[in-house]
Structure formats: structure tokens, C-alpha cells
């Protein structure tokens, strides 16, 4: 199986940015008042979450599996699958 690295990086980066944003909000939310926020902790935790997200994405991404399916337009990455076929393809029908 060959990997489309440009497509993989785009999917992994979007996932990492979402993870960093969630960590940022959660870390800020753990303080009682905004003046008590330890900004170094917030930024370092968010950055670490993004790095870990990218590292775990190397194992594979669901978006990438759909992009390599023969029923997906390889140029536009638009799905030509029914919702039931997508569940079967991702192994959710067990």
C-alpha cells in the first residue's frame, strides 16, 4: 500500500490542530479565574498534544483509508460510498 504523503499530512495536521485546541481550552478551563492561568503550561501542554497526535497518526487515519478506496475520487477525495459501505469499510459493522 502506497501512502499519499501530502494527503496524509493534511489530514494529520487538521487532526493535530483540533487536538491542540481542545487541550488549550481544557487546560485554561481547569483554573478558577483567568488571571490564575499558567500560560507556559497551557502552551506546552497544547504543543505536546499536537506532537503526540501527529505521532499517532503515523499508524493510520480513517480519512486516509477512505482516500485510498477504489470507490473514492482520488483527485477530489469525495466519497462515492453509501453510509453502510463506509461502516463496513472502516470495520464498524462487527
Secondary structure, 3 states (H helix, E strand, C coil): CCCCHHHHHHHHHHHHHHHHHHHHHHHHHCCCCHHHCCHHHHHHHHHHHHHHHHHHHCCCCHHHHHHHCCCECCCCCCECCCHHHHHHHCCCCC
